[in-house]
Amino acid sequence: MLSTIVFLLSFCIGTVLGIYVKIKREKNIEKNHKELENKVIENLKELKKYVAPLDDREYSKEYDLVEIALDYGLEDIVVVNDEGLVIASTLKDGEMLGASGLDIYERIKKYHDDTKKVIIYKDNLYTYIYRGKLNNERIYIIIDSKTQIDKFNEIEILGKIAKILRKQYMAPLENIESISGEIIKV
């Protein structure tokens, strides 16, 4: 009888310890996997800055905007003033995209006064054009993306761009007009 009790007690303790060790190992494996995944992502972001683009675009040295583009899977970000002059860009030569984005926005605004944002889909590329204010001067944020940007990511992206503009140009970005007339205060 005593040997049966000792056996059952040893069996239960061994089972509990085995389950505990197995759970601990799985947690360690998952933790190591996440750490490795984060390291790979960070290294890829670093490499992206130095790798030549697949097409003929050259990226600028403004890594803050490039980081936003990489984080959200965006192709290009260009910020221009109301004359079409580039304020900030992920492209080395962002003047063409900025000027054409401003022209498109103004043409649409001429026919539809309540336009807050323009989205264009052409050749598997979405182009988003937003209007904002910087030092009481109109600015336009043009974003190219291969995927559609959802509303929550849009607000985050515009907020991060606003922080960069505020940091670089030491001027408050008052607001950015967004989907359906919403104004994003920053």
Secondary structure, DSSP 8 states (H G I E B T S, - for coil): -HHHHHHHHHHHHHHHHHHHHHHHHHHHHHHHHHHHHHHHHHHHHHHHHHS--SSS--B-S-HHHHHHHHHHTEEEEEEEETTS-EEEESBTT-HHHHHHHHHHHHHHHHH-TT--EEEEEETTEEEEEEEEEETTEEEEEEEEESS---HHHHHHHHHHHHHHHHHHH-S-EEEEE-GGG-EEE-
